Structures are given as C-alpha cells and as structure tokens.
C-alpha cells in the first residue's frame, strides 16, 4: 500500500532537489519507455506546456512513491495504458453531473490506493483566488486528471 507518507516524501524530495527529480525522470524513461513516449506523444499536444509539466511532476511523484513503498511497478505497454484510460473515462462519465470533486467519488469505490487517489484529487482541486494561478486550465482539468490517473493506474495494475 502506498501511504500518504510515501507520497509526501517523494514530493518533498523533488521540491528540494531538481537533480533528484531529473534522476527519477531518467530512471522512469529507462524503465517505462511506453509511458515516457506517451508523455511526449501527440495526445499531450492538447495540453499547455504548464499542464504537460504538471502531469510529468505528478507522475514522477507517484512513481517515486510506488518505489519508496517497496512495490514493483508493472511494465506498461500501450494496451494496458489504453485500457486504463478507457476504464477511467467510463467511470468519470458515470459520475454525477456535479462539481469535479464529487465526480471523483466513484473512483474511491474502485481503488485500493486511496492515498494516491487523494493526492491526485488534491492536485486537481486546488483552491486559488485566480484561475491563472493554477498549473492547469479549467478546460483541460478533466482530461489531464484522467490522463495522469490512467498512467498511474497502469503502473499499479496487478497489485
């Protein structure tokens, strides 16, 4: 189980050291070439540069938290990623026609990794006075959340 402590330690590590983030990103690129390629794919052309960077950061925090928890991440292939994305979109669309946070309730019913899901939820439900302070656009939030969650889910498949 990935704990809040694992997640916070990973985020703190990267917030303190850009070098640690770069090393994790290099390791990720080598061990998860499909997900790395996905981060650079046309799919991500739909997002702003800030959204791309934010997705990369969130994925690296999740990756490091998985490793710090002593878990072996799955080797992700295109099929696994596509299945995770399709599943997550289906769940998201089943959710009520409600504010974003309430639409995520259905994901909690289906996850074993609540702390990791809570981390992603918090990452996309920041309270700010001005939308320009957010690392994502309101228009891109749903797609970016599903994309990041799908990549994380594909790493955790089979656990």
C-alpha positions as CSV (number, residue, x, y, z in Angstrom):
1,X,0.0,0.0,0.0
2,X,1.3,3.4,-0.9
3,X,0.8,5.8,2.0
4,X,0.4,9.5,2.3
5,X,3.9,9.4,3.9
6,X,5.4,7.9,0.8
7,X,3.7,10.5,-1.4
8,X,4.7,13.4,0.8
9,X,8.3,12.2,1.0
10,X,8.5,11.9,-2.8
11,X,7.1,15.3,-3.4
12,X,9.4,16.9,-0.7
13,X,12.4,15.1,-2.3
14,X,11.6,16.7,-5.7
15,X,10.7,20.1,-4.3
16,X,14.1,20.2,-2.5
17,X,16.2,18.9,-5.4
18,X,15.8,19.4,-9.1
19,X,18.6,16.9,-9.5
20,X,16.6,14.2,-7.7
21,X,13.7,14.9,-10.0
22,X,15.9,14.6,-13.1
23,X,17.4,11.4,-11.8
24,X,13.9,9.9,-11.2
25,X,12.8,11.1,-14.6
26,X,15.8,9.4,-16.3
27,X,15.1,6.2,-14.4
28,X,11.4,6.4,-15.4
29,X,12.4,6.9,-19.0
30,X,14.5,3.8,-19.0
31,X,12.2,1.6,-17.0
32,X,8.9,2.8,-18.5
33,X,9.6,3.7,-22.1
34,X,5.9,3.4,-23.2
35,X,4.7,5.9,-20.6
36,X,7.7,8.2,-21.3
37,X,6.8,8.2,-25.0
38,X,3.2,8.9,-24.1
39,X,4.3,12.0,-22.2
40,X,5.8,13.2,-25.5
41,X,3.1,12.0,-27.8
42,X,0.5,13.9,-29.9
43,X,-2.0,13.2,-27.1
44,X,-0.1,15.7,-24.9
45,X,-0.2,18.4,-27.7
46,X,-3.7,19.1,-26.5
47,X,-2.3,20.5,-23.2
48,X,-0.5,23.7,-22.4
49,X,3.3,23.5,-21.6
50,X,2.4,24.1,-17.9
51,X,-0.1,21.3,-17.9
52,X,2.4,18.9,-19.5
53,X,5.0,19.8,-16.8
54,X,2.4,19.4,-14.1
55,X,1.4,15.9,-15.4
56,X,5.1,14.9,-15.6
57,X,5.6,16.1,-12.0
58,X,2.6,14.3,-10.7
59,X,3.6,11.1,-12.5
60,X,7.1,11.3,-11.1
61,X,5.8,11.8,-7.5
62,X,3.5,8.7,-8.0
63,X,6.4,6.7,-9.5
64,X,8.8,7.6,-6.6
65,X,6.1,6.9,-4.0
66,X,5.5,3.4,-5.6
67,X,9.2,2.7,-5.4
68,X,9.5,4.0,-1.9
69,X,6.7,1.8,-0.8
70,X,8.7,-1.2,-1.9
71,X,6.4,-2.1,-4.7
72,X,7.3,-3.3,-8.2
73,X,5.6,-1.2,-10.8
74,X,4.1,-3.0,-13.7
75,X,5.8,-2.8,-17.1
76,X,3.4,-0.7,-19.0
77,X,2.5,-1.4,-22.6
78,X,0.2,0.5,-25.0
79,X,-2.7,-1.9,-24.4
80,X,-2.5,-1.6,-20.6
81,X,-2.5,2.2,-20.8
82,X,-5.3,2.3,-23.3
83,X,-7.4,0.0,-21.1
84,X,-6.8,2.1,-18.0
85,X,-7.7,5.3,-19.9
86,X,-10.9,3.8,-21.3
87,X,-11.9,2.5,-17.9
88,X,-11.2,5.8,-16.2
89,X,-13.2,7.8,-18.8
90,X,-16.1,5.4,-18.4
91,X,-16.1,5.8,-14.6
92,X,-15.7,9.6,-14.8
93,X,-18.7,9.8,-17.2
94,X,-20.8,7.6,-14.9
95,X,-20.3,10.1,-12.1
96,X,-23.0,12.6,-11.3
97,X,-23.4,15.9,-13.2
98,X,-21.7,17.7,-10.3
99,X,-18.6,19.6,-9.3
100,X,-15.3,17.9,-10.2
101,X,-14.6,16.7,-6.7
102,X,-17.9,14.9,-6.4
103,X,-17.4,13.2,-9.8
104,X,-14.3,11.5,-8.3
105,X,-16.3,9.7,-5.6
106,X,-16.8,6.8,-7.9
107,X,-13.1,6.3,-8.2
108,X,-12.7,5.8,-4.4
109,X,-15.2,2.9,-4.6
110,X,-12.9,1.2,-7.1
111,X,-9.4,1.8,-5.7
112,X,-7.1,0.0,-3.4
113,X,-4.7,3.0,-3.3
114,X,-6.8,5.7,-1.6
115,X,-3.9,7.9,-0.6
116,X,-2.6,8.0,-4.1
117,X,-6.0,8.9,-5.5
118,X,-6.4,11.6,-2.8
119,X,-3.1,13.0,-3.9
120,X,-4.3,13.3,-7.5
121,X,-7.7,14.7,-6.4
122,X,-6.0,17.4,-4.3
123,X,-3.7,18.1,-7.2
124,X,-6.7,19.0,-9.4
125,X,-8.9,20.7,-6.9
126,X,-6.6,23.4,-5.6
127,X,-8.4,26.4,-4.2
128,X,-7.0,29.7,-5.6
129,X,-8.3,33.2,-5.9
130,X,-7.3,33.5,-9.6
131,X,-7.5,30.7,-12.1
132,X,-4.3,31.9,-13.6
133,X,-2.5,30.6,-10.5
134,X,-3.5,27.0,-11.4
135,X,-1.0,24.7,-13.2
136,X,-3.8,23.6,-15.4
137,X,-6.7,25.2,-17.3
138,X,-10.3,24.6,-16.2
139,X,-10.9,23.3,-19.7
140,X,-8.0,20.8,-19.5
141,X,-8.5,19.6,-16.0
142,X,-10.8,16.6,-16.7
143,X,-8.6,15.3,-19.5
144,X,-5.4,15.9,-17.6
145,X,-6.7,14.2,-14.5
146,X,-7.9,11.1,-16.5
147,X,-4.6,11.0,-18.3
148,X,-2.4,11.1,-15.2
149,X,-4.7,8.8,-13.3
150,X,-4.6,6.3,-16.2
151,X,-0.8,6.4,-16.3
152,X,-0.6,5.8,-12.5
153,X,-3.2,3.0,-12.7
154,X,-1.3,1.3,-15.4
155,X,1.8,1.3,-13.2
156,X,-0.2,-0.3,-10.4
157,X,-2.1,-2.9,-12.5
158,X,-1.9,-6.3,-10.9
159,X,-1.1,-5.0,-7.4
